[in-house]
Amino acid sequence: MSLAHASLPDGTAWSPAGDPPLRTAALAPLAFVEFDVPCDDPWVRQAGTPAHAYLDAARAAWDEYPEWMDFLNPESPANAVKRASRDLYLHWWAPWLEGVERALDVGCGVGRFVLPLLDRGATVWGVDADLESLRRCVWRAPGRPGRLDVSWSSVHRLPEVRDLDAIIACEVLCYVPDVAPVLADLAARLRPGGALLIAWEARWGWAVSPDASPAELPHLLGETDVVDLPGDRWLRTLDEAGLRALLENAGLRVEQVVPTHYVPDGPFESSAPEDLYLEELLELEAALRAHPVWGPLNRIWTAVAVRP
């Protein structure tokens, strides 16, 4: 299913002009209305399992902290932080996004990567398990030069698209317990030479970030790389070797792995300037990577893996 099967708030079917992916101008009737799309994966309607912990938290946050969730709104208190982290990711991924025409964003959220890709004229498929986030992604698309389709689904049931130039999976696959088959599926959807652009929680840095809780300390001190807090979160953290092995086992060739301390939204959040330009952020990141103590405490691995 896709935007071709969207319905308007009164329950009437929306009839777009043309077939998805749609030119963004065609999405104007959906802007800032509570449209609905069919659910492609019944899993996303469920709740309460370890695999649903991240999704459950997102649902609750839309009720309690909508201004934080809608971080592409310039007035959101999270706008500057998320903009800085987006720019950091795009900096490291830039060589593999040059000339991209067909892209899939898995866990696209409110569109922090979808919108820049549309601005480049790309055709983008966005997938997310959170319908509220998908709506806002679509709301901000009209007027951009690319084409867009979205699916309310999970990494386990993706739209039937192949021969992709790039797949973005940013801060999402670390929340998937059975991730190996998902990575294999993503690799198969890339064209030869196409790139998987990924961000994954690092083994140690998460534990000293402001959003870590005291309940996580035993996981830091233990031998497992899984953080399992029922009713709160489930995630798998990795060291560099573990991330490389996962990507290589999926049949991909690892081109780049960069540790980032995620300065605006990580272990050093409280000491970072409120507004960081990319150049300033890159200088801080380089200094932290080179530091003998703070170097190993990166929050995120930013990686690129290519289908041979």
The 8 nearest C-alpha neighbors of each residue, nearest first, counted from 0:
[[1, 39, 37, 4, 150, 2, 3, 38],
 [0, 2, 150, 3, 149, 4, 148, 36],
 [1, 3, 5, 4, 148, 149, 36, 19],
 [2, 4, 1, 5, 19, 15, 18, 14],
 [5, 3, 2, 1, 36, 0, 6, 37],
 [6, 4, 36, 2, 35, 13, 3, 12],
 [7, 5, 12, 13, 35, 11, 34, 10],
 [6, 8, 34, 10, 11, 9, 13, 12],
 [7, 9, 10, 34, 33, 6, 32, 35],
 [10, 8, 7, 11, 6, 12, 34, 33],
 [11, 9, 7, 8, 6, 12, 35, 34],
 [12, 10, 7, 6, 9, 13, 8, 5],
 [11, 13, 6, 7, 5, 14, 10, 4],
 [12, 14, 6, 5, 7, 15, 11, 4],
 [13, 15, 12, 16, 3, 4, 5, 6],
 [16, 14, 17, 13, 3, 25, 18, 26],
 [15, 17, 14, 25, 18, 21, 19, 3],
 [18, 16, 15, 19, 21, 25, 20, 22],
 [17, 19, 20, 21, 3, 16, 15, 2],
 [20, 18, 21, 148, 3, 17, 2, 147],
 [19, 21, 148, 147, 146, 18, 22, 122],
 [22, 20, 19, 146, 147, 23, 18, 148],
 [21, 23, 146, 24, 25, 145, 147, 20],
 [22, 24, 141, 25, 26, 146, 140, 21],
 [23, 25, 141, 26, 22, 142, 27, 143],
 [24, 26, 23, 27, 22, 21, 15, 16],
 [27, 25, 23, 24, 29, 28, 141, 30],
 [26, 28, 30, 29, 25, 141, 24, 23],
 [29, 27, 26, 30, 25, 32, 31, 13],
 [30, 28, 27, 26, 32, 31, 34, 138],
 [29, 31, 138, 27, 32, 28, 26, 137],
 [30, 32, 138, 29, 33, 135, 134, 28],
 [31, 33, 34, 30, 29, 8, 7, 28],
 [34, 32, 8, 35, 31, 7, 134, 29],
 [35, 33, 7, 8, 32, 6, 29, 5],
 [34, 36, 6, 5, 7, 33, 37, 8],
 [35, 37, 5, 4, 6, 38, 2, 1],
 [38, 36, 39, 0, 35, 4, 151, 5],
 [37, 39, 151, 40, 152, 36, 41, 0],
 [40, 38, 152, 151, 0, 37, 41, 156],
 [39, 41, 152, 42, 38, 43, 156, 153],
 [42, 40, 43, 44, 38, 39, 45, 152],
 [43, 41, 40, 45, 44, 153, 152, 46],
 [42, 44, 45, 41, 128, 40, 152, 153],
 [45, 43, 42, 41, 46, 40, 38, 128],
 [44, 46, 42, 43, 41, 47, 51, 48],
 [47, 45, 51, 48, 55, 44, 52, 43],
 [46, 48, 51, 52, 49, 230, 45, 55],
 [49, 47, 51, 50, 46, 52, 229, 230],
 [50, 48, 52, 51, 233, 229, 47, 232],
 [49, 51, 48, 52, 175, 176, 233, 174],
 [52, 50, 48, 54, 49, 46, 53, 55],
 [53, 51, 232, 55, 49, 54, 50, 231],
 [52, 54, 56, 55, 51, 232, 57, 174],
 [55, 53, 57, 51, 56, 52, 58, 129],
 [56, 54, 52, 58, 57, 53, 51, 59],
 [55, 57, 59, 53, 54, 58, 60, 52],
 [58, 56, 60, 54, 59, 55, 53, 61],
 [59, 57, 55, 61, 60, 56, 54, 62],
 [58, 60, 56, 62, 57, 61, 63, 55],
 [59, 61, 63, 57, 64, 62, 58, 56],
 [62, 60, 65, 58, 59, 64, 63, 68],
 [63, 61, 60, 59, 64, 65, 58, 57],
 [62, 64, 60, 61, 65, 59, 66, 58],
 [63, 65, 60, 66, 67, 61, 62, 68],
 [66, 64, 61, 68, 67, 69, 62, 63],
 [65, 67, 75, 69, 64, 68, 70, 76],
 [68, 66, 65, 64, 69, 70, 77, 75],
 [67, 69, 65, 70, 66, 61, 64, 60],
 [70, 68, 66, 67, 71, 72, 65, 75],
 [69, 71, 78, 72, 75, 77, 68, 67],
 [72, 70, 69, 78, 73, 75, 111, 109],
 [71, 73, 70, 75, 74, 69, 78, 66],
 [74, 72, 75, 78, 71, 70, 79, 76],
 [75, 73, 72, 76, 78, 70, 66, 71],
 [74, 76, 78, 77, 70, 72, 66, 73],
 [77, 75, 78, 67, 74, 66, 70, 79],
 [78, 76, 75, 70, 80, 67, 79, 81],
 [79, 77, 70, 75, 81, 80, 76, 71],
 [80, 78, 82, 81, 77, 83, 274, 76],
 [81, 79, 83, 77, 263, 82, 78, 84],
 [82, 80, 84, 78, 83, 79, 85, 77],
 [81, 83, 79, 85, 80, 84, 78, 86],
 [82, 84, 86, 80, 81, 85, 79, 87],
 [83, 85, 87, 81, 86, 82, 88, 80],
 [86, 84, 82, 88, 87, 83, 81, 89],
 [87, 85, 89, 83, 84, 88, 90, 82],
 [86, 88, 84, 90, 85, 89, 83, 91],
 [89, 87, 85, 90, 91, 86, 92, 84],
 [88, 90, 92, 86, 87, 91, 93, 85],
 [89, 91, 87, 93, 88, 92, 86, 85],
 [90, 92, 88, 89, 93, 87, 301, 94],
 [91, 93, 89, 90, 95, 94, 88, 96],
 [92, 94, 96, 90, 95, 89, 91, 97],
 [95, 93, 97, 96, 92, 91, 90, 98],
 [96, 94, 93, 97, 92, 194, 165, 99],
 [97, 95, 93, 99, 94, 98, 92, 165],
 [98, 96, 95, 99, 94, 93, 92, 100],
 [97, 99, 96, 100, 95, 119, 121, 164],
 [100, 98, 96, 97, 164, 101, 121, 165],
 [99, 101, 121, 122, 98, 164, 102, 120],
 [102, 100, 122, 163, 164, 121, 99, 123],
 [103, 101, 165, 123, 166, 163, 164, 122],
 [102, 104, 166, 124, 123, 125, 105, 167],
 [105, 103, 167, 125, 107, 166, 106, 126],
 [106, 104, 168, 126, 107, 167, 103, 125],
 [105, 107, 127, 108, 126, 171, 104, 168],
 [106, 108, 104, 105, 125, 110, 127, 126],
 [109, 107, 132, 110, 106, 133, 127, 136],
 [108, 110, 136, 132, 135, 133, 111, 107],
 [111, 109, 136, 113, 108, 112, 107, 114],
 [110, 112, 113, 114, 109, 85, 71, 115],
 [113, 111, 110, 114, 115, 116, 107, 104],
 [112, 114, 110, 116, 115, 111, 117, 123],
 [113, 115, 117, 116, 112, 110, 111, 118],
 [116, 114, 118, 117, 112, 113, 119, 111],
 [117, 115, 119, 113, 118, 114, 121, 112],
 [118, 116, 145, 114, 120, 121, 119, 115],
 [117, 119, 115, 116, 120, 143, 144, 114],
 [120, 118, 116, 117, 121, 115, 145, 144],
 [119, 121, 145, 144, 117, 118, 116, 122],
 [122, 120, 100, 145, 117, 116, 119, 101],
 [121, 123, 146, 101, 145, 100, 147, 102],
 [124, 122, 102, 147, 103, 101, 121, 146],
 [123, 125, 103, 148, 149, 147, 104, 102],
 [126, 124, 149, 104, 107, 103, 123, 105],
 [127, 125, 150, 105, 106, 149, 107, 151],
 [126, 128, 106, 129, 151, 152, 107, 108],
 [127, 129, 152, 153, 43, 151, 130, 126],
 [130, 128, 127, 132, 131, 133, 54, 151],
 [129, 131, 133, 132, 151, 134, 128, 127],
 [132, 130, 134, 133, 129, 135, 61, 109],
 [131, 133, 109, 108, 135, 130, 134, 129],
 [134, 132, 130, 136, 135, 131, 109, 108],
 [135, 133, 137, 131, 136, 132, 138, 130],
 [134, 136, 138, 109, 137, 132, 133, 139],
 [135, 137, 109, 110, 133, 134, 138, 139],
 [136, 138, 140, 134, 135, 139, 133, 30],
 [139, 137, 30, 135, 136, 140, 31, 134],
 [138, 140, 137, 136, 141, 135, 30, 114],
 [139, 141, 137, 138, 23, 143, 142, 114],
 [142, 140, 23, 24, 143, 27, 26, 139],
 [141, 143, 24, 23, 140, 144, 139, 27],
 [142, 144, 118, 141, 145, 117, 140, 23],
 [143, 145, 120, 118, 117, 142, 23, 146],
 [146, 144, 120, 117, 121, 122, 143, 22],
 [145, 147, 22, 122, 21, 20, 23, 123],
 [148, 146, 20, 123, 21, 122, 124, 23],
 [147, 149, 20, 124, 19, 2, 1, 125],
 [150, 148, 125, 124, 126, 1, 2, 147],
 [151, 149, 126, 1, 152, 125, 0, 127],
 [152, 150, 38, 127, 128, 39, 126, 130],
 [151, 153, 128, 40, 39, 150, 127, 126],
 [154, 152, 155, 128, 156, 127, 40, 157],
 [153, 155, 156, 157, 181, 105, 152, 126],
 [154, 156, 153, 157, 181, 40, 152, 180],
 [157, 155, 154, 153, 40, 152, 158, 39],
 [156, 158, 154, 155, 159, 153, 152, 126],
 [159, 157, 160, 156, 150, 0, 124, 126],
 [160, 158, 157, 161, 188, 156, 0, 124],
 [159, 161, 158, 188, 162, 163, 157, 103],
 [162, 160, 188, 163, 189, 159, 190, 187],
 [163, 161, 190, 189, 188, 164, 160, 191],
 [164, 162, 189, 101, 190, 161, 165, 102],
 [163, 165, 193, 101, 99, 102, 190, 189],
 [166, 164, 194, 102, 193, 163, 195, 167],
 [165, 167, 103, 195, 102, 104, 196, 194],
 [166, 168, 104, 196, 169, 197, 195, 105],
 [169, 167, 197, 105, 171, 196, 104, 166],
 [168, 170, 198, 197, 171, 167, 199, 106],
 [171, 169, 198, 199, 172, 168, 173, 200],
 [170, 172, 169, 173, 174, 168, 106, 175],
 [173, 171, 174, 175, 170, 178, 168, 199],
 [172, 174, 235, 234, 171, 175, 199, 200],
 [173, 175, 234, 172, 171, 233, 176, 235],
 [176, 174, 172, 178, 173, 177, 50, 234],
 [177, 175, 178, 50, 174, 235, 234, 173],
 [178, 176, 175, 179, 180, 181, 50, 174],
 [177, 179, 181, 175, 180, 176, 182, 172],
 [178, 180, 182, 181, 177, 183, 245, 249],
 [181, 179, 183, 182, 178, 184, 177, 249],
 [180, 182, 184, 178, 179, 183, 185, 155],
 [183, 181, 185, 179, 184, 180, 249, 186],
 [182, 184, 249, 180, 186, 181, 185, 187],
 [185, 183, 181, 187, 182, 186, 180, 188],
 [184, 186, 182, 188, 187, 183, 181, 189],
 [187, 185, 183, 188, 184, 189, 182, 306],
 [186, 188, 184, 185, 189, 183, 161, 190],
 [189, 187, 161, 185, 186, 162, 163, 184],
 [190, 188, 163, 162, 193, 186, 187, 164],
 [189, 191, 162, 193, 163, 192, 164, 188],
 [192, 190, 306, 193, 307, 189, 305, 162],
 [191, 193, 306, 305, 307, 190, 194, 164],
 [194, 192, 164, 190, 189, 165, 191, 305],
 [195, 193, 305, 165, 304, 196, 166, 164],
 [194, 196, 166, 304, 303, 165, 167, 305],
 [197, 195, 303, 167, 302, 166, 194, 168],
 [196, 198, 168, 169, 302, 301, 167, 195],
 [197, 199, 301, 169, 170, 300, 302, 299],
 [200, 198, 300, 170, 299, 173, 201, 197],
 [199, 201, 299, 236, 298, 300, 173, 237],
 [202, 200, 299, 237, 236, 298, 203, 300],
 [201, 203, 237, 236, 238, 204, 200, 224],
 [204, 202, 296, 205, 201, 206, 297, 298],
 [203, 205, 298, 296, 297, 206, 207, 201],
 [206, 204, 298, 208, 207, 203, 201, 200],
 [205, 207, 204, 208, 211, 203, 219, 215],
 [208, 206, 266, 205, 204, 209, 211, 203],
 [207, 209, 266, 265, 205, 210, 211, 206],
 [210, 208, 211, 266, 207, 265, 268, 269],
 [209, 211, 208, 212, 207, 265, 205, 206],
 [212, 210, 209, 208, 206, 207, 215, 205],
 [211, 213, 214, 215, 210, 216, 206, 209],
 [214, 212, 215, 216, 211, 217, 206, 210],
 [215, 213, 212, 216, 217, 228, 218, 211],
 [214, 216, 213, 218, 212, 217, 219, 211],
 [215, 217, 219, 218, 213, 214, 220, 206],
 [218, 216, 220, 219, 215, 221, 214, 213],
 [219, 217, 221, 216, 215, 220, 226, 223],
 [218, 220, 216, 217, 221, 215, 206, 203],
 [221, 219, 217, 218, 216, 222, 223, 215],
 [222, 220, 218, 219, 223, 217, 224, 216],
 [221, 223, 224, 220, 218, 219, 225, 217],
 [224, 222, 225, 221, 218, 226, 219, 220],
 [223, 225, 236, 235, 237, 222, 226, 202],
 [226, 224, 235, 223, 234, 227, 236, 233],
 [225, 227, 234, 233, 218, 235, 228, 224],
 [226, 228, 233, 225, 232, 229, 234, 49],
 [227, 229, 232, 231, 233, 230, 226, 214],
 [230, 228, 231, 227, 232, 49, 233, 52],
 [229, 231, 228, 52, 232, 47, 49, 48],
 [230, 232, 228, 229, 52, 56, 233, 53],
 [233, 231, 52, 228, 53, 227, 230, 229],
 [234, 232, 227, 226, 49, 52, 228, 174],
 [235, 233, 174, 226, 173, 225, 236, 232],
 [234, 236, 225, 173, 224, 226, 174, 237],
 [237, 235, 202, 200, 224, 201, 225, 234],
 [238, 236, 202, 201, 241, 242, 224, 239],
 [237, 239, 202, 241, 240, 201, 242, 236],
 [238, 240, 242, 241, 243, 237, 300, 256],
 [239, 241, 243, 242, 238, 244, 237, 245],
 [242, 240, 244, 238, 239, 243, 237, 245],
 [243, 241, 239, 245, 244, 240, 237, 238],
 [242, 244, 240, 246, 241, 245, 247, 239],
 [243, 245, 247, 241, 242, 246, 248, 240],
 [246, 244, 242, 248, 243, 247, 241, 249],
 [245, 247, 249, 243, 248, 244, 251, 242],
 [246, 248, 251, 244, 250, 249, 245, 252],
 [249, 247, 245, 250, 246, 244, 251, 179],
 [248, 250, 183, 246, 247, 251, 182, 245],
 [251, 249, 247, 248, 252, 246, 186, 306],
 [252, 250, 247, 306, 305, 246, 249, 304],
 [251, 253, 305, 304, 247, 254, 306, 307],
 [254, 252, 304, 255, 303, 251, 305, 243],
 [253, 255, 304, 303, 252, 305, 256, 302],
 [256, 254, 303, 302, 253, 257, 304, 301],
 [255, 257, 302, 301, 300, 303, 258, 254],
 [256, 258, 301, 300, 302, 259, 255, 91],
 [259, 257, 300, 297, 299, 301, 256, 260],
 [260, 258, 261, 299, 297, 300, 298, 257],
 [259, 261, 297, 298, 262, 284, 265, 299],
 [262, 260, 265, 259, 264, 263, 298, 299],
 [261, 263, 260, 267, 265, 264, 268, 271],
 [264, 262, 268, 80, 261, 271, 265, 83],
 [265, 263, 268, 261, 262, 80, 266, 267],
 [264, 266, 208, 261, 268, 267, 262, 298],
 [267, 265, 208, 207, 268, 209, 204, 262],
 [268, 266, 262, 270, 265, 269, 271, 263],
 [267, 269, 263, 264, 265, 271, 270, 262],
 [268, 270, 267, 271, 266, 209, 263, 272],
 [269, 271, 267, 268, 272, 262, 263, 273],
 [272, 270, 268, 269, 263, 267, 273, 262],
 [273, 271, 274, 275, 270, 263, 269, 268],
 [272, 274, 271, 275, 79, 263, 80, 268],
 [275, 273, 272, 79, 276, 80, 83, 271],
 [276, 274, 280, 279, 272, 277, 273, 83],
 [275, 277, 279, 278, 280, 274, 83, 281],
 [276, 278, 280, 279, 281, 275, 86, 87],
 [277, 279, 281, 280, 276, 282, 275, 283],
 [280, 278, 282, 276, 277, 281, 275, 283],
 [279, 281, 277, 283, 282, 278, 275, 284],
 [280, 282, 284, 278, 283, 279, 277, 285],
 [283, 281, 279, 285, 280, 284, 286, 278],
 [284, 282, 286, 280, 281, 285, 287, 279],
 [285, 283, 281, 287, 282, 286, 280, 288],
 [284, 286, 288, 282, 283, 287, 281, 289],
 [285, 287, 283, 289, 284, 288, 282, 290],
 [288, 286, 290, 284, 289, 294, 285, 293],
 [289, 287, 294, 285, 286, 290, 284, 293],
 [288, 290, 286, 287, 294, 285, 291, 293],
 [289, 291, 294, 287, 293, 292, 288, 286],
 [292, 290, 294, 293, 289, 295, 288, 287],
 [291, 293, 290, 294, 295, 296, 287, 289],
 [294, 292, 296, 290, 295, 287, 291, 288],
 [293, 295, 288, 290, 287, 296, 292, 291],
 [296, 294, 293, 297, 292, 288, 203, 204],
 [297, 295, 204, 293, 294, 203, 298, 260],
 [298, 296, 260, 204, 259, 295, 258, 299],
 [297, 299, 204, 260, 205, 201, 261, 200],
 [300, 298, 200, 201, 259, 199, 297, 258],
 [299, 301, 258, 199, 198, 257, 201, 259],
 [302, 300, 198, 257, 256, 197, 258, 299],
 [301, 303, 256, 197, 255, 196, 300, 257],
 [302, 304, 196, 255, 254, 195, 253, 197],
 [303, 305, 253, 195, 252, 254, 194, 251],
 [306, 304, 194, 252, 251, 193, 192, 307],
 [305, 307, 251, 191, 192, 193, 252, 186],
 [306, 191, 192, 305, 252, 251, 250, 193]]
